[in-house]
Amino acid sequence: MFALGLILLVLSGVATLGVVLSNSAHVDANAFGISLSNVSVGGLFVAGAIAGLIFGIGLGLMVAGAARKRRRRVETKRTVKGVRSEKQQLEVENQQLRNELSGNAGQGPGPGEPVVEDKHGLFRR
């Protein structure tokens, strides 16, 4: 792909050089109310090529910006989806822990749990 692009660039450069060097006639040009007199055809061609190049660069920047925005939007959607999934998992785990606590409410702390002093100064396990 790179080689093909390089070949096309060289061919377009040779064609431009051929047009500029072989056309030495002078013409008058009018654009947007501005009149240019005694302009060579080759110079007019080069001006058109430069305008086309600027247009191509602008179009390329627009396409690149749109692609970047799309990538960021897809990444944001993926992140939001992951956060929502994690939130749902945590809610399920939280509910399971609540159920375990409500089932063990009258049994007191199990083995390995810290001993806590109650309001009467009694220790329980």
Backbone torsions as a table, in degrees:
resi	resn	phi	psi	omega
1	MET	NA	-42.9	179.0
2	PHE	-62.2	-43.4	-178.8
3	ALA	-63.3	-41.6	178.8
4	LEU	-63.0	-43.0	177.3
5	GLY	-61.3	-41.6	178.9
6	LEU	-64.1	-42.3	178.7
7	ILE	-62.1	-44.1	179.5
8	LEU	-64.1	-38.7	177.3
9	LEU	-63.3	-43.5	179.8
10	VAL	-64.9	-44.3	179.7
11	LEU	-62.6	-41.0	179.3
12	SER	-67.6	-35.5	176.3
13	GLY	-64.5	-42.4	178.3
14	VAL	-65.1	-43.0	179.5
15	ALA	-63.2	-42.0	178.5
16	THR	-63.1	-44.7	179.3
17	LEU	-62.0	-40.0	178.0
18	GLY	-63.5	-41.7	179.7
19	VAL	-66.4	-42.7	-177.0
20	VAL	-66.6	-44.3	-176.3
21	LEU	-75.7	-30.9	-175.6
22	SER	-88.4	-11.8	-179.7
23	ASN	-113.4	97.9	-179.5
24	SER	-107.0	3.7	179.6
25	ALA	-69.2	150.7	-179.0
26	HIS	-106.8	142.1	-179.3
27	VAL	-135.7	168.4	173.8
28	ASP	-102.8	139.8	-179.6
29	ALA	-127.8	139.8	177.0
30	ASN	-126.6	132.7	176.4
31	ALA	-152.1	126.2	177.1
32	PHE	54.2	38.0	177.1
33	GLY	82.6	1.5	178.9
34	ILE	-103.3	130.2	-178.3
35	SER	-110.4	127.7	175.3
36	LEU	-115.1	126.1	179.8
37	SER	-114.2	152.5	177.2
38	ASN	63.0	44.3	177.5
39	VAL	-100.2	134.2	179.0
40	SER	-74.9	152.3	-179.8
41	VAL	-63.8	-38.2	178.1
42	GLY	-62.8	-42.0	178.0
43	GLY	-65.1	-38.3	177.0
44	LEU	-65.1	-38.8	177.6
45	PHE	-63.8	-43.9	179.5
46	VAL	-63.4	-40.1	177.6
47	ALA	-62.2	-40.8	176.5
48	GLY	-64.7	-39.0	178.5
49	ALA	-65.2	-40.2	178.0
50	ILE	-65.2	-41.7	177.5
51	ALA	-61.9	-42.0	177.0
52	GLY	-63.3	-38.6	178.4
53	LEU	-64.5	-43.9	178.7
54	ILE	-63.7	-40.9	176.6
55	PHE	-60.8	-44.7	179.7
56	GLY	-62.2	-41.1	178.1
57	ILE	-64.1	-44.3	178.1
58	GLY	-61.2	-43.6	178.7
59	LEU	-63.9	-41.5	178.0
60	GLY	-62.3	-40.9	177.8
61	LEU	-64.6	-39.7	178.2
62	MET	-64.1	-44.5	-179.9
63	VAL	-65.1	-42.5	179.1
64	ALA	-63.8	-40.6	178.4
65	GLY	-64.6	-41.4	178.4
66	ALA	-65.5	-40.3	178.7
67	ALA	-65.1	-40.5	178.9
68	ARG	-64.7	-41.7	179.1
69	LYS	-63.5	-40.4	178.6
70	ARG	-64.2	-44.2	178.3
71	ARG	-60.2	-43.0	179.8
72	ARG	-65.9	-38.4	179.6
73	ARG	-66.1	-43.1	178.5
74	VAL	-64.0	-42.1	178.9
75	GLU	-64.1	-40.9	178.7
76	THR	-64.7	-42.8	178.4
77	LYS	-61.8	-41.7	179.3
78	ARG	-63.5	-40.9	179.3
79	THR	-65.9	-44.5	179.4
80	VAL	-62.5	-41.4	179.3
81	LYS	-62.7	-41.5	178.0
82	GLY	-64.5	-40.5	179.4
83	VAL	-65.7	-42.6	179.1
84	ARG	-63.5	-41.4	178.5
85	SER	-62.4	-44.7	178.5
86	GLU	-62.9	-39.0	179.2
87	LYS	-63.0	-42.7	179.0
88	GLN	-64.3	-41.8	178.1
89	GLN	-62.3	-42.1	179.3
90	LEU	-66.9	-36.6	177.0
91	GLU	-64.0	-41.3	177.9
92	VAL	-64.1	-45.7	179.1
93	GLU	-62.9	-39.6	178.8
94	ASN	-63.1	-42.9	178.5
95	GLN	-63.9	-39.6	177.9
96	GLN	-62.8	-42.5	178.9
97	LEU	-65.4	-38.3	176.2
98	ARG	-61.9	-43.0	179.4
99	ASN	-62.6	-41.1	178.0
100	GLU	-63.5	-42.7	179.7
101	LEU	-65.2	-41.6	-180.0
102	SER	-68.6	-29.9	176.9
103	GLY	-74.0	-27.6	-178.7
104	ASN	-101.3	11.1	-173.3
105	ALA	-61.7	-39.4	-177.4
106	GLY	-90.1	-5.3	-173.8
107	GLN	-90.3	-15.8	-177.4
108	GLY	80.7	-179.2	-177.5
109	PRO	-69.1	146.5	179.5
110	GLY	-88.0	179.0	179.0
111	PRO	-63.2	142.2	-179.3
112	GLY	87.9	-9.8	177.8
113	GLU	-87.6	152.3	-175.3
114	PRO	-69.0	151.3	176.2
115	VAL	-82.5	132.4	-174.5
116	VAL	-121.3	139.4	176.7
117	GLU	-88.3	129.5	179.7
118	ASP	-88.8	-174.2	-173.4
119	LYS	-69.7	-15.5	179.5
120	HIS	-96.0	3.4	179.9
121	GLY	84.8	9.6	178.8
122	LEU	-91.2	142.9	178.9
123	PHE	-96.3	138.7	174.3
124	ARG	-132.4	157.3	-176.5
125	ARG	-91.5	NA	NA
